[in-house]
């Protein structure tokens, strides 16, 4: 039979105008088992006639708000399209809605016959998985009653049910018969199924239409008439060419059909065109086409297109120039109906903008809250919302709401949520059992996730957070683990860093670099300092400058480090410049450091500016700022009690560790003090300095048990540092009473053994006081010798001055072992004014020649020039009497006046006396 005969011997297959345009160039592809058909879109002027397909989220929002009383005002076929989309997305969720709407369809669509209603019911039950109900009610059997007189679409569907046994026993033969009938009836789905079966080698009895003609007929049927649903149909043609499962894959033809649909108003097809040009697979990429169709897809309301286009405007890529406002508008549109990708991109965009401009904070929070409504919201959304609660309400007032958010994130397996919850939980862990419940979670994080910060935090927990702290054995164990894994926090002094630069130790440098790579601000600052002072390559310096920007607090850490270098005269830059840069970045903690430096430079000149900078921080509960107020504004704040009276509410809601400890002694009862103590235990960084402050507060309130505990914790954290041990001894001297006198002495002795000179002064107060039982002249003399020998050159005169007022036996014993002239000369040569003065006076008292006398006066004059007031008086005497210098009454008067102006009463008396005399006796 010829092809023409085959066409005339079977029922008529409808051809539309598009088929005529597409008939040339048919070929059969045997090797790939696909059919090569060149079926192109009609060459006609197109208009936007397609019914736009809204996003899934917008569709769900509209039908979720449906009152169920009257159908939406839309064409019946568009309503049915909506119901099909709801059914495809989640038939179980939307079952009642779809069922109710289908029951109303006959009232708006006369063509929605009983057969169509029954078919719709069957499709809904199948989609919802209610096959038992479908079978029991024999609904498919009812449809089969109209198999011969039914539409080709119904025949095609029944064919599927028969061949798959859906709601009816399997009958493949009967199914194929109905499929062939549907094919000859012109149903596009049936035609393509038949071709697919044939290309797989499955015989289709009763069908002898060539595959290329069948595909052409199917595509022609899909094009059909130019109605609002045409885009849904022709997009099927594009997908067939794109997929290449029935027709031979042809990306170029697929793009033409997608563009055809897009130009008629189909946003999904417009996105497909843009996507094809983004991927540029088997297609020559056109950026102009990409932007044009991505814009059409975005304008059609597709969230993913709006997100993609927004990214281009945010980055300024392919669209000419960056347009942040346009990007934000697109992200807002994408997020409007709850699309996940739109919500995510909008939130991330606002997050980035909010870091730069605080005006975006409200919008960012609103975006987070909207995202949180979704059941698939990511954990970080809840963490960010929890952080907002604490930032807005304060660390303590915002705790409850924040915990709710953090716990949601924790339930999703987010480790950072547990990190935030852990310190909060420590606040309420008042028994060992409760404490270990928290600790077990932290240990699990370390074991399962290999988390570094929790590993370091375990040492702190056992050191200062445990109800029975310090638990030394456990704390030392975790400190050992941290050290062994290289995660223990390392910090070098400026002197140590300079030594490391001069004589590089690869192990120390590697440790510091590892800490920097972890993102710890102090380590980054120190490692960058090593690189800068070690003449590292410009590329390496540039890398670390860029890497440092990823982490908060680095600029402030660099400013603090530069200040430490400035204190030993080794800074490369002005630390205030770096600290101001940190403040400009939003790091308010740098404000305290800057103020402290300015006050050291010129207290009077900078006091007003310091107060203006400090007060806003005090309003935020910053303890360091609060403690500075009595110094900066003594009239308003004569003491810390006055500070607390004004700022009690802000400390209650958001006070940091230092603020909480400041407030602790002023709490009215034990319950409130216990609460503030738990807050302090939660907020502390478990450093020696903070725990010492806490011990001091407990001493102030007279809680001896708590005072003893926190002194014990501080001692554990002291790492046997001699100066820290002295500070603990001072605490016991203030608050320990007679019962702790031996412990106080023991701390000073340990500090002495560690080489601390302040410890010697404390021990001299004890052993050198003849009115106390501990007086010991021999030990006192030994201590004086040690004090002088251990003192830095600049401190030698102070040590010798103290020895000079000791009892004669002590002096005799000590001086016998000390070379006093040599000591003063050492101090003088080191630039100490008192050393210059005393060395000069010693030389003056023993001078045997004019040269020696001149040398002695030279040293005294240097001391006077350096501002030493007693030296000014001594130099004036030398000038008055010509001791080692030419006599000069006028110059003597100048130096006497300087000493008098500095407050020296002897100089003032001499000035008055000399002014009464016409000349100075030579």
KAZICOR-V295908 format. One record per residue. N is the residue number from 0. RES is the residue in one letter. SS is DSSP state (~ for helix, > for strand, _ for the rest). PSI is psi in degrees with one decimal (999 if undefined). BURIAL is + if it has 16 or more other ideal C-beta (glycine too) atoms within 10 Angstrom, else -. Layout:
# KAZICOR-V295908
n->(N:N)
res->(RES:RES)
ss->(SS:SS)
psi->(PSI:PSI)
burial->(BURIAL:BURIAL)
This chain:
# KAZICOR-V295908
n->(0:1:2:3:4:5:6:7:8:9:10:11:12:13:14:15:16:17:18:19:20:21:22:23:24:25:26:27:28:29:30:31:32:33:34:35:36:37:38:39:40:41:42:43:44:45:46:47:48:49:50:51:52:53:54:55:56:57:58:59:60:61:62:63:64:65:66:67:68:69:70:71:72:73:74:75:76:77:78:79:80:81:82:83:84:85:86:87:88:89:90:91:92:93:94:95:96:97:98:99:100:101:102:103:104:105:106:107:108:109:110:111:112:113:114:115:116:117:118:119:120:121:122:123:124:125:126:127:128:129:130:131:132:133:134:135:136:137:138:139:140:141:142:143:144:145:146:147:148:149:150:151:152:153:154:155:156:157:158:159:160:161:162:163:164:165:166:167:168:169:170:171:172:173:174:175:176:177:178:179:180:181:182:183:184:185:186:187:188:189:190:191:192:193:194:195:196:197:198:199:200:201:202:203:204:205:206:207:208:209:210:211:212:213:214:215:216:217:218:219:220:221:222:223:224:225:226:227:228:229:230:231:232:233:234:235:236:237:238:239:240:241:242:243:244:245:246:247:248:249:250:251:252:253:254:255:256:257:258:259:260:261:262:263:264:265:266:267:268:269:270:271:272:273:274:275:276:277:278:279:280:281:282:283:284:285:286:287:288:289:290:291:292:293:294:295:296:297:298:299:300:301:302:303:304:305:306:307:308:309:310:311:312:313:314:315:316:317:318:319:320:321:322:323:324:325:326:327:328:329:330:331:332:333:334:335:336:337:338:339:340:341:342:343:344:345:346:347:348:349:350:351:352:353:354:355:356:357:358:359:360:361:362:363:364:365:366:367:368:369:370:371:372:373:374:375:376:377:378:379:380:381:382:383:384:385:386:387:388:389:390:391:392:393:394:395:396:397:398:399:400:401:402:403:404:405:406:407:408:409:410:411:412:413:414:415:416:417:418:419:420:421:422:423:424:425:426:427:428:429:430:431:432:433:434:435:436:437:438:439:440:441:442:443:444:445:446:447:448:449:450:451:452:453:454:455:456:457:458:459:460:461:462:463:464:465:466:467:468:469:470:471:472:473:474:475:476:477:478:479:480:481:482:483:484:485:486:487:488:489:490:491:492:493:494:495:496:497:498:499:500:501:502:503:504:505:506:507:508:509:510:511:512:513:514:515:516:517:518:519:520:521:522:523:524:525:526:527:528:529:530:531:532:533:534:535:536:537:538:539:540:541:542:543:544:545:546:547:548:549:550:551:552:553:554:555:556:557:558:559:560:561:562:563:564:565:566:567:568:569:570:571:572:573:574:575:576:577:578:579:580:581:582:583:584:585:586:587:588:589:590:591:592:593:594:595:596:597:598:599:600:601:602:603:604:605:606:607:608:609:610:611:612:613:614:615:616:617:618:619:620:621:622:623:624:625:626:627:628:629:630:631:632:633:634:635:636:637:638:639:640:641:642:643:644:645:646:647:648:649:650:651:652:653:654:655:656:657:658:659:660:661:662:663:664:665:666:667:668:669:670:671:672:673:674:675:676:677:678:679:680:681:682:683:684:685:686:687:688:689:690:691:692:693:694:695:696:697:698:699:700:701:702:703:704:705:706:707:708:709:710:711:712:713:714:715:716:717:718:719:720:721:722:723:724:725:726:727:728:729:730:731:732:733:734:735:736:737:738:739:740:741:742:743:744:745:746:747:748:749:750:751:752:753:754:755:756:757:758:759:760:761:762:763:764:765:766:767:768:769:770:771:772:773:774:775:776:777:778:779:780:781:782:783:784:785:786:787:788:789:790:791:792:793:794:795:796:797:798:799:800:801:802:803:804:805:806:807:808:809:810:811:812:813:814:815:816:817:818:819:820:821:822:823:824:825:826:827:828:829:830:831:832:833:834:835:836:837:838:839:840:841:842:843:844:845:846:847:848:849:850:851:852:853:854:855:856:857:858:859:860:861:862:863:864:865:866:867:868:869:870:871:872:873:874:875:876:877:878:879:880:881:882:883:884:885:886:887:888:889:890:891:892:893:894:895:896:897:898:899:900:901:902:903:904:905:906:907:908:909:910:911:912:913:914:915:916:917:918:919:920:921)
res->(X:X:X:X:X:X:X:X:X:X:X:X:X:X:X:X:X:X:X:X:X:X:X:X:X:X:X:X:X:X:X:X:X:X:X:X:X:X:X:X:X:X:X:X:X:X:X:X:X:X:X:X:X:X:X:X:X:X:X:X:X:X:X:X:X:X:X:X:X:X:X:X:X:X:X:X:X:X:X:X:X:X:X:X:X:X:X:X:X:X:X:X:X:X:X:X:X:X:X:X:X:X:X:X:X:X:X:X:X:X:X:X:X:X:X:X:X:X:X:X:X:X:X:X:X:X:X:X:X:X:X:X:X:X:X:X:X:X:X:X:X:X:X:X:X:X:X:X:X:X:X:X:X:X:X:X:X:X:X:X:X:X:X:X:X:X:X:X:X:X:X:X:X:X:X:X:X:X:X:X:X:X:X:X:X:X:X:X:X:X:X:X:X:X:X:X:X:X:X:X:X:X:X:X:X:X:X:X:X:X:X:X:X:X:X:X:X:X:X:X:X:X:X:X:X:X:X:X:X:X:X:X:X:X:X:X:X:X:X:X:X:X:X:X:X:X:X:X:X:X:X:X:X:X:X:X:X:X:X:X:X:X:X:X:X:X:X:X:X:X:X:X:X:X:X:X:X:X:X:X:X:X:X:X:X:X:X:X:X:X:X:X:X:X:X:X:X:X:X:X:X:X:X:X:X:X:X:X:X:X:X:X:X:X:X:X:X:X:X:X:X:X:X:X:X:X:X:X:X:X:X:X:X:X:X:X:X:X:X:X:X:X:X:X:X:X:X:X:X:X:X:X:X:X:X:X:X:X:X:X:X:X:X:X:X:X:X:X:X:X:X:X:X:X:X:X:X:X:X:X:X:X:X:X:X:X:X:X:X:X:X:X:X:X:X:X:X:X:X:X:X:X:X:X:X:X:X:X:X:X:X:X:X:X:X:X:X:X:X:X:X:X:X:X:X:X:X:X:X:X:X:X:X:X:X:X:X:X:X:X:X:X:X:X:X:X:X:X:X:X:X:X:X:X:X:X:X:X:X:X:X:X:X:X:X:X:X:X:X:X:X:X:X:X:X:X:X:X:X:X:X:X:X:X:X:X:X:X:X:X:X:X:X:X:X:X:X:X:X:X:X:X:X:X:X:X:X:X:X:X:X:X:X:X:X:X:X:X:X:X:X:X:X:X:X:X:X:X:X:X:X:X:X:X:X:X:X:X:X:X:X:X:X:X:X:X:X:X:X:X:X:X:X:X:X:X:X:X:X:X:X:X:X:X:X:X:X:X:X:X:X:X:X:X:X:X:X:X:X:X:X:X:X:X:X:X:X:X:X:X:X:X:X:X:X:X:X:X:X:X:X:X:X:X:X:X:X:X:X:X:X:X:X:X:X:X:X:X:X:X:X:X:X:X:X:X:X:X:X:X:X:X:X:X:X:X:X:X:X:X:X:X:X:X:X:X:X:X:X:X:X:X:X:X:X:X:X:X:X:X:X:X:X:X:X:X:X:X:X:X:X:X:X:X:X:X:X:X:X:X:X:X:X:X:X:X:X:X:X:X:X:X:X:X:X:X:X:X:X:X:X:X:X:X:X:X:X:X:X:X:X:X:X:X:X:X:X:X:X:X:X:X:X:X:X:X:X:X:X:X:X:X:X:X:X:X:X:X:X:X:X:X:X:X:X:X:X:X:X:X:X:X:X:X:X:X:X:X:X:X:X:X:X:X:X:X:X:X:X:X:X:X:X:X:X:X:X:X:X:X:X:X:X:X:X:X:X:X:X:X:X:X:X:X:X:X:X:X:X:X:X:X:X:X:X:X:X:X:X:X:X:X:X:X:X:X:X:X:X:X:X:X:X:X:X:X:X:X:X:X:X:X:X:X:X:X:X:X:X:X:X:X:X:X:X:X:X:X:X:X:X:X:X:X:X:X:X:X:X:X:X:X:X:X:X:X:X:X:X:X:X:X:X:X:X:X:X:X:X:X:X:X:X:X:X:X:X:X:X:X:X:X:X:X:X:X:X:X:X:X:X:X:X:X:X:X:X:X:X:X:X:X:X:X:X:X:X:X:X:X:X:X)
ss->(_:_:~:~:~:~:~:~:_:_:_:_:_:_:_:_:~:~:~:~:~:~:_:_:_:>:>:>:>:_:_:_:_:>:>:>:>:_:_:_:_:_:_:_:_:_:_:_:_:_:_:_:_:_:_:~:~:~:~:~:~:~:~:~:_:_:_:_:_:_:_:_:_:_:_:~:~:~:~:~:~:~:~:~:~:~:~:~:~:~:_:_:_:_:~:~:~:~:~:~:~:~:~:~:~:_:_:_:_:_:_:_:_:~:~:~:~:~:~:~:~:~:~:~:~:~:~:_:_:_:~:~:~:~:~:~:_:_:~:~:~:~:~:~:_:_:_:_:_:_:_:~:~:~:~:~:~:~:~:~:~:~:~:~:_:_:_:_:_:_:_:~:~:~:~:~:~:~:~:~:~:~:~:~:_:_:_:~:~:~:~:~:~:~:~:~:~:~:~:_:_:_:_:_:_:_:_:_:_:_:~:~:~:~:~:~:~:~:~:~:~:~:~:_:_:_:_:_:_:~:~:~:~:~:~:~:~:~:~:~:~:~:~:_:_:_:>:_:_:_:~:~:~:~:~:~:~:~:~:~:~:~:~:_:_:_:~:~:~:~:~:~:~:~:~:~:~:~:~:_:_:_:_:_:_:_:~:~:~:~:~:~:~:~:~:~:~:~:~:_:_:_:~:~:~:~:~:~:~:~:~:~:~:~:~:_:_:_:_:_:_:_:_:~:~:~:~:~:~:~:~:~:~:~:~:_:_:_:_:~:~:~:~:~:~:~:~:~:~:~:~:~:~:~:~:~:_:~:~:~:~:~:~:~:~:~:~:~:~:~:~:~:_:_:_:_:_:_:~:~:~:~:~:~:~:~:~:~:~:~:~:~:~:_:_:_:_:_:~:~:~:~:~:~:~:~:~:~:~:~:~:_:_:_:~:~:~:~:~:~:~:~:~:~:~:~:~:~:_:_:_:~:~:~:~:~:~:~:~:~:~:~:~:~:~:~:~:~:~:_:_:~:~:~:~:~:~:~:~:~:~:~:~:~:~:_:_:_:_:_:_:~:~:~:~:~:~:~:~:~:~:~:~:~:_:_:_:_:_:_:_:_:_:~:~:~:~:~:~:~:~:~:_:_:_:~:~:~:~:~:~:~:~:~:~:~:~:_:_:_:~:~:~:~:~:~:~:~:~:~:~:~:~:_:_:_:_:~:~:~:~:~:~:~:~:~:~:~:_:_:_:_:_:~:~:~:~:~:~:~:~:~:~:~:~:~:~:_:_:_:_:_:_:_:~:~:~:~:~:~:~:~:~:~:_:_:_:_:~:~:~:~:~:~:~:~:~:~:~:~:~:_:~:~:~:~:~:~:~:~:~:~:~:~:~:~:~:~:~:_:_:_:~:~:~:~:~:~:~:~:~:~:_:_:_:_:_:_:_:~:~:~:~:~:~:~:~:~:~:~:~:~:~:~:_:_:~:~:~:~:~:~:~:~:_:_:_:_:_:~:~:~:~:~:~:~:~:~:~:~:~:~:~:_:_:_:_:~:~:~:~:~:~:~:~:~:~:~:~:~:_:_:_:~:~:~:~:~:~:~:~:~:~:~:~:~:~:_:_:_:_:~:~:~:~:~:~:~:~:~:~:~:~:~:~:_:_:~:~:~:~:~:~:~:~:~:~:~:~:~:~:~:~:_:_:_:~:~:~:~:~:~:~:~:~:~:~:_:_:_:_:_:_:_:_:_:~:~:~:~:~:~:~:~:~:~:~:~:~:~:_:_:~:~:~:~:~:~:~:~:~:~:~:_:_:_:_:~:~:~:~:~:~:~:~:_:_:_:_:~:~:~:~:~:~:~:~:~:~:_:_:_:~:~:~:~:~:~:~:~:~:~:~:~:~:~:_:_:_:~:~:~:~:~:~:~:~:~:~:~:~:~:~:~:~:_:_:_:~:~:~:~:~:~:~:~:~:~:~:~:~:_:_:_:_:_:_:_:~:~:~:~:~:~:~:~:~:~:~:~:~:_:_:_:~:~:~:~:~:~:~:~:~:~:~:~:_:_:_:_:_:_)
psi->(135.4:164.3:-39.0:-40.0:-38.7:-38.0:-34.4:-15.6:-3.2:166.7:151.7:130.4:115.7:134.0:130.5:177.0:-27.3:-30.8:-41.8:-38.2:-20.5:2.0:-31.6:156.6:68.0:144.8:150.1:130.7:104.9:-37.9:-45.3:-2.0:36.4:165.0:126.8:110.4:124.1:85.9:105.5:158.6:152.3:144.8:82.8:161.1:127.4:153.3:166.4:86.2:-10.6:146.2:115.6:141.2:112.4:168.1:159.3:-40.5:-42.0:-40.5:-46.3:-39.7:-41.3:-44.7:-24.6:-29.3:-1.9:135.2:-11.6:6.8:-45.0:145.3:152.7:151.9:92.5:161.6:147.5:-38.0:-28.9:-36.7:-43.4:-35.8:-41.9:-44.5:-36.2:-40.2:-40.8:-40.5:-40.8:-33.2:-44.7:84.2:-32.0:-46.7:-42.4:10.0:-53.3:-39.5:-47.7:-43.6:-44.3:-41.9:-40.4:-35.3:-25.1:-13.4:-38.8:-25.8:-19.7:-7.7:99.1:-22.3:-9.2:83.2:178.0:-38.4:-41.9:-38.7:-41.9:-42.2:-42.5:-38.7:-43.8:-46.3:-37.4:-44.5:-39.5:-46.3:-33.5:-0.9:18.8:59.4:-31.9:-43.6:-39.6:-44.0:-43.8:-37.0:-2.7:42.4:-37.3:-36.3:-38.8:-39.0:-37.4:-21.1:-21.9:24.5:-36.9:-39.6:-0.2:170.1:158.7:-35.4:-44.5:-40.9:-40.6:-43.1:-43.3:-34.3:-42.8:-44.3:-39.8:-43.0:-25.4:-7.4:39.7:104.5:7.9:150.3:147.1:135.1:85.8:-36.6:-47.9:-40.0:-44.7:-36.7:-45.4:-34.5:-42.0:-42.5:-42.1:-38.4:-47.2:-20.2:-4.8:11.2:123.2:-42.0:-41.9:-44.6:-45.4:-33.7:-42.0:-44.2:-43.6:-41.6:-44.4:-39.7:-22.5:-3.2:11.8:121.6:143.6:93.5:138.7:1.0:120.2:22.1:129.9:149.2:-40.1:-38.5:-39.1:-42.0:-41.5:-42.6:-40.9:-45.8:-37.4:-40.3:-35.0:-39.6:-53.1:-138.6:160.9:86.7:173.0:-15.2:6.0:-34.7:-37.3:-35.6:-46.1:-25.1:-26.7:-39.8:-45.0:-41.9:-36.5:-42.4:-32.4:-40.8:-38.6:33.3:-29.6:-54.7:155.1:134.4:128.8:96.0:-35.8:-45.2:-38.7:-44.0:-38.5:-43.4:-37.5:-39.2:-37.6:-47.5:-41.1:-40.6:-21.0:4.3:8.9:111.5:-37.8:-42.9:-37.3:-41.5:-38.9:-41.0:-48.1:-42.5:-40.8:-37.9:-25.3:-44.3:-33.6:46.2:120.7:30.6:137.0:118.6:137.6:112.2:-34.4:-44.3:-41.5:-51.7:-40.4:-48.4:-26.7:-37.3:-41.0:-40.5:-40.0:-42.7:-26.4:-4.6:16.0:116.0:-42.0:-31.1:-39.3:-39.7:-48.4:-43.1:-38.0:-40.5:-40.4:-42.4:-33.4:-36.7:-14.9:27.4:130.7:-15.4:10.5:-58.7:160.5:138.7:90.4:-39.1:-41.7:-40.9:-46.3:-41.3:-40.3:-41.6:-38.5:-40.5:-42.5:-33.8:-8.4:-39.7:19.3:14.5:131.8:-47.5:-39.3:-43.8:-41.6:-50.2:-39.2:-43.2:-43.7:-38.4:-48.7:-32.8:-47.2:-42.5:-36.9:-29.1:-29.3:-38.2:113.4:-18.0:-20.2:-9.0:-48.7:-42.2:-38.4:-45.2:-41.4:-38.5:-40.1:-44.0:-36.8:-42.2:-37.4:-16.9:-21.8:141.0:-18.5:23.2:136.8:161.1:-34.5:-23.6:-44.7:-34.0:-44.2:-38.7:-39.4:-41.5:-36.8:-42.0:-43.7:-40.0:-39.6:-45.4:-17.2:159.4:-36.2:-43.2:-29.9:-1.2:-47.6:-49.5:-37.7:-40.6:-39.5:-44.3:-45.2:-38.0:-34.0:-44.2:-38.4:-39.1:-19.7:5.3:21.6:113.5:-35.0:-24.0:-41.5:-36.9:-40.6:-34.2:-30.0:-51.8:-32.2:-42.5:-32.4:-31.2:-34.4:3.2:84.2:-6.5:157.2:-39.1:-46.9:-38.5:-44.9:-24.7:-38.7:-44.7:-40.1:-37.0:-38.6:-43.6:-37.9:-38.5:-39.7:-45.2:-41.5:-36.1:-8.0:29.4:137.5:-50.3:-45.3:-32.7:-44.6:-34.3:-24.0:-38.6:-43.5:-40.1:-46.9:-24.8:-44.8:-7.3:-22.2:143.6:-29.0:28.8:148.5:134.6:88.6:-43.6:-48.7:-42.3:-42.7:-33.8:-48.9:-28.5:-37.5:-41.6:-45.0:-41.2:-43.5:-33.3:-2.0:15.4:-4.9:134.0:129.0:143.6:126.2:146.6:161.3:-40.0:-41.6:-37.0:-41.3:-39.1:-37.9:-37.1:-41.6:-39.0:81.7:128.9:108.5:-36.7:-45.6:-42.5:-39.6:-41.2:-45.4:-40.9:-41.8:-43.9:-39.7:-40.4:-25.3:-15.2:17.6:121.2:-44.5:-42.0:-39.9:-45.7:-44.3:-41.1:-38.7:-33.6:-41.8:-43.0:-44.6:-40.9:-16.3:12.7:47.8:160.7:145.3:-35.8:-38.3:-41.9:-40.6:-38.4:-47.1:-30.9:-41.3:-42.3:-37.6:-27.7:-12.7:-17.0:138.9:149.3:-4.4:-42.5:-42.8:-40.7:-37.6:-37.6:-41.2:-40.5:-41.0:-32.9:-40.0:-39.2:-36.0:-33.0:-22.2:14.5:28.5:17.2:146.8:-28.6:174.8:115.9:-28.5:-31.5:-44.5:-41.3:-37.4:-34.8:-39.2:-40.8:-41.2:-28.7:-6.7:6.5:92.7:-20.7:-26.9:-18.3:-40.8:-46.9:-41.8:-45.5:-42.9:-39.7:-45.0:-38.1:-34.3:-36.0:-46.2:90.3:-43.8:-46.0:-37.9:0.6:-45.8:-44.0:-36.8:-44.2:-41.6:-34.0:-32.3:-37.5:-42.1:-33.7:-35.8:-37.4:-20.1:7.5:23.2:115.0:-39.5:-40.9:-42.8:-40.1:-19.0:-13.9:-42.3:-32.1:-38.3:-27.4:70.3:-23.1:-45.9:-32.6:79.1:-23.7:178.1:-26.0:-40.3:-37.1:-47.6:-39.6:-37.7:-35.8:19.3:-42.0:-42.8:-35.0:-39.7:-36.3:-36.7:13.9:138.9:-174.5:-51.2:-35.8:-41.7:-42.6:-38.0:-41.1:-22.2:-46.4:-16.0:7.2:142.0:-20.1:173.9:-37.4:-45.1:-39.7:-39.8:-40.3:-44.9:-32.3:-40.4:-36.8:-44.7:-41.6:-33.9:-42.8:-17.5:150.6:7.0:30.7:160.8:-45.9:-42.9:-42.5:-35.2:-41.2:-39.4:-41.1:-39.8:-42.8:-39.6:-30.8:-38.5:-38.0:-4.6:20.4:92.8:-39.2:-46.3:-39.0:-46.0:-41.8:-48.2:-27.0:-39.8:-42.9:-45.3:-39.0:-39.1:-37.0:-9.4:-20.3:30.8:23.7:130.3:-41.2:-38.2:-38.1:-37.9:-41.0:-36.5:-38.6:-39.4:-38.8:-45.0:-34.5:-36.3:-43.3:-10.3:-28.3:-175.5:-31.8:-21.9:15.2:-42.1:-39.3:-39.2:-49.0:-38.7:-39.1:-42.2:-38.4:-40.3:-38.6:-39.2:-46.5:-28.5:-0.9:12.6:127.0:-29.9:-34.7:-35.3:-42.1:-41.6:-40.8:-33.4:-35.9:-30.0:-55.4:-21.5:1.5:109.5:-15.5:2.1:155.8:-25.0:-2.3:132.9:102.2:-42.2:-46.0:-36.0:-45.2:-40.9:-41.4:-38.5:-42.5:-45.1:-39.4:-47.2:-44.0:-29.6:-12.4:145.7:155.0:-39.5:-19.8:-5.3:-46.4:-38.4:-42.2:-44.0:-32.4:-37.0:-39.9:-32.6:-18.3:7.2:168.4:155.8:-42.8:-38.1:-44.0:-48.1:-44.0:-40.3:-46.9:-28.3:-22.0:2.2:139.8:86.5:-48.5:-42.3:-38.7:-44.0:-36.5:-39.8:-45.2:-39.4:-45.5:-22.7:-3.0:12.4:120.1:-42.9:-37.9:-41.5:-45.9:-51.1:-36.5:-40.3:-42.0:-38.7:-45.5:-38.3:-39.7:-19.2:6.8:134.2:-6.6:166.2:-41.0:-43.9:-37.7:-40.4:-39.5:-41.7:-42.5:-33.5:-44.4:-39.5:-38.7:-37.5:-40.9:-41.0:-43.3:-30.7:-0.5:7.7:114.4:-48.2:-34.4:-34.9:-42.4:-43.7:-38.4:-36.8:-42.3:-43.5:-40.3:-37.6:-37.8:2.7:40.0:97.5:0.4:157.3:136.6:138.6:106.6:-41.6:-46.2:-36.5:-42.1:-37.7:-48.1:-33.6:-39.1:-37.7:-43.0:-37.9:-43.7:-28.8:-1.8:7.1:116.6:-35.5:-42.9:-40.6:-42.3:-41.6:-36.6:-46.8:-40.4:-45.8:-32.5:-18.8:-15.1:140.8:-24.2:162.5:129.4:134.5:999)
burial->(-:-:-:-:-:-:-:-:-:-:-:-:+:-:-:+:-:+:+:-:+:+:-:-:-:+:-:-:-:-:-:-:-:+:+:+:+:+:+:+:+:+:-:-:-:+:-:-:-:+:+:+:+:+:+:+:+:+:+:+:-:-:+:-:-:-:-:-:-:-:+:-:-:-:-:+:+:-:+:+:+:+:+:+:+:+:+:-:-:-:+:-:-:+:+:-:+:+:-:-:+:+:-:-:+:-:-:-:+:-:-:+:-:-:+:+:-:+:+:+:+:+:+:+:+:+:+:+:-:+:-:-:-:+:+:-:-:-:+:+:-:+:+:+:-:+:+:-:-:+:+:+:+:+:+:+:+:+:+:+:+:+:+:-:-:+:+:+:-:-:+:-:-:+:+:+:+:+:+:+:+:+:+:+:+:+:+:+:+:+:+:+:+:+:+:+:-:+:+:-:-:-:-:+:-:-:+:-:+:+:+:+:+:+:+:+:+:+:+:+:+:+:+:+:-:-:-:+:+:+:+:+:+:+:+:+:+:+:-:+:+:+:-:-:-:+:+:+:+:+:-:-:+:+:+:+:+:+:+:+:+:+:+:+:+:+:+:+:+:+:+:+:+:+:+:+:+:-:-:-:-:-:-:-:-:-:-:-:+:+:+:+:+:+:+:+:+:+:+:+:+:+:+:+:+:+:+:+:+:+:-:+:+:+:-:-:-:-:+:-:-:-:+:-:-:-:+:+:-:+:+:+:+:+:+:+:+:+:+:+:+:+:+:+:+:+:+:-:+:+:+:-:+:+:-:-:-:-:-:+:+:-:+:+:+:-:+:+:-:+:+:+:-:-:-:-:+:+:+:+:+:+:+:+:+:+:+:+:+:+:-:-:+:+:+:+:+:+:+:-:+:+:+:-:+:+:-:+:+:+:-:-:-:+:+:-:+:+:+:+:+:+:+:+:+:+:+:-:+:-:-:-:-:-:+:-:-:+:+:-:-:+:+:-:+:+:-:-:-:-:+:+:+:+:+:+:+:+:+:+:+:+:+:+:+:+:-:-:+:+:+:-:-:+:+:-:-:+:+:-:+:+:-:-:-:-:+:+:-:+:-:+:-:+:-:-:+:+:-:+:+:-:-:-:-:-:-:+:+:-:+:+:+:+:+:+:-:-:+:+:+:+:+:+:+:+:+:+:+:+:+:-:+:-:-:+:-:-:-:-:-:-:-:+:-:-:-:+:-:-:-:+:+:+:+:+:+:+:+:+:+:+:+:+:+:+:-:-:-:-:+:-:-:-:+:+:-:+:+:+:-:+:+:-:+:-:+:-:+:+:+:+:+:+:+:-:+:+:+:-:-:-:-:-:-:+:+:-:-:+:+:-:+:+:-:-:+:+:-:+:+:+:+:+:+:+:+:+:+:+:-:+:+:-:-:-:+:-:-:+:-:+:+:+:-:-:+:-:-:+:+:+:-:+:+:+:+:+:+:+:+:+:+:+:+:+:+:-:-:-:-:-:+:-:+:+:+:+:+:+:+:+:+:+:-:+:-:+:-:+:+:+:+:+:+:+:+:+:+:+:+:-:+:-:-:+:+:+:+:+:+:+:+:+:+:+:+:+:-:-:-:+:-:+:+:+:+:+:+:+:+:+:+:-:+:+:-:-:-:+:-:-:-:+:+:-:+:+:+:+:+:+:-:-:-:+:+:+:+:+:+:+:+:+:-:+:+:+:-:-:-:-:-:-:-:+:-:-:+:+:+:+:+:+:+:+:+:+:-:-:+:-:+:-:+:+:+:+:+:+:-:+:+:-:-:+:-:-:-:+:-:-:+:+:+:-:-:+:-:+:-:-:+:+:+:+:+:+:-:-:-:+:+:+:+:+:+:+:+:+:+:+:+:+:-:-:+:-:-:-:-:-:+:-:+:+:+:+:+:+:+:+:+:+:-:-:-:+:+:+:+:+:+:+:+:+:+:+:+:+:-:-:+:+:+:-:-:+:+:-:+:+:+:-:+:+:+:+:+:+:-:-:-:+:-:-:+:-:-:+:+:-:-:+:-:-:-:-:-:+:-:-)
